[in-house]
Amino acid sequence: GMADVFEVKIISPEQLFYEGTGTFVEFTTVEGRMGVYPNHIPLTTVLAPCVLKVHEGEDVKKIEISGGFAEVLKDRITVLAESAEWK
């Protein structure tokens, strides 16, 4: 169901870099690698430079970010990236 999907937004200083959906999102925080599924407990975390991966079924989108913040809510993730580019 829709409850098993995140809305994913990745915002860089210049633009809304990516807006879509995902079933699992991986990134690296300053405390280490992390993966979140929909319905995760809400959290805000500081991101380290990493390749952020947005999974949707078999499809994986890879976005290289130079750090920033991620806000994880039950049904959406918003990433404020210092910079973002496709990997």
C-alpha positions as CSV (number, residue, x, y, z in Angstrom):
1,G,0.0,0.0,0.0
2,M,0.9,3.7,-0.1
3,A,2.0,3.4,3.5
4,D,5.1,1.4,2.3
5,V,6.4,4.3,0.2
6,F,8.2,7.5,1.1
7,E,7.9,10.8,-0.7
8,V,11.6,11.7,-1.3
9,K,12.8,15.3,-1.8
10,I,16.4,16.3,-2.3
11,I,17.0,20.0,-2.2
12,S,20.3,21.6,-3.1
13,P,21.1,25.3,-2.7
14,E,20.3,25.9,-6.4
15,Q,17.2,23.8,-6.9
16,L,14.8,21.1,-6.0
17,F,17.2,18.4,-7.2
18,Y,14.9,15.4,-7.0
19,E,11.3,14.7,-6.1
20,G,9.9,11.2,-6.3
21,T,9.1,8.1,-4.2
22,G,11.1,5.3,-2.6
23,T,10.6,2.2,-0.6
24,F,14.0,2.3,1.2
25,V,16.6,5.1,1.4
26,E,20.2,4.8,2.4
27,F,22.7,7.5,3.4
28,T,25.6,8.2,5.6
29,T,25.2,10.3,8.7
30,V,28.0,11.7,10.8
31,E,27.5,8.6,13.0
32,G,27.6,6.1,10.2
33,R,25.7,4.4,7.5
34,M,21.9,4.3,7.8
35,G,18.9,2.9,6.0
36,V,15.3,3.8,6.6
37,Y,12.0,2.3,5.5
38,P,8.6,4.1,5.6
39,N,7.0,4.3,9.0
40,H,10.5,4.9,10.6
41,I,10.4,6.9,13.8
42,P,10.8,10.6,12.9
43,L,14.3,12.0,13.2
44,T,16.5,14.7,11.9
45,T,20.2,13.8,11.2
46,V,23.3,15.4,9.9
47,L,24.6,13.9,6.7
48,A,28.2,13.2,5.9
49,P,29.4,13.3,2.2
50,C,28.0,10.1,0.7
51,V,26.2,8.5,-2.2
52,L,22.5,8.6,-1.1
53,K,20.5,5.7,-2.6
54,V,16.8,5.8,-3.2
55,H,15.4,2.3,-3.7
56,E,12.1,1.7,-5.4
57,G,11.6,-2.0,-6.0
58,E,14.5,-3.1,-8.1
59,D,15.3,0.5,-9.2
60,V,18.1,2.4,-7.4
61,K,18.8,6.1,-7.9
62,K,22.2,7.2,-6.7
63,I,22.9,10.8,-5.8
64,E,26.2,12.1,-4.6
65,I,25.8,14.6,-1.9
66,S,28.5,16.6,0.0
67,G,26.7,16.6,3.3
68,G,23.7,18.4,4.8
69,F,20.6,17.3,6.8
70,A,17.9,14.7,6.4
71,E,14.5,15.0,8.0
72,V,12.8,11.5,8.2
73,L,9.1,11.4,8.8
74,K,6.8,8.3,8.5
75,D,5.9,9.0,4.9
76,R,8.6,11.3,3.6
77,I,12.2,12.2,3.6
78,T,13.5,15.6,2.9
79,V,17.2,16.0,2.3
80,L,18.8,19.5,2.4
81,A,22.1,18.9,0.6
82,E,25.1,21.2,0.4
83,S,25.4,20.0,-3.2
84,A,23.9,17.1,-5.2
85,E,24.7,15.4,-8.4
86,W,23.7,12.1,-10.1
87,K,26.2,9.3,-9.6
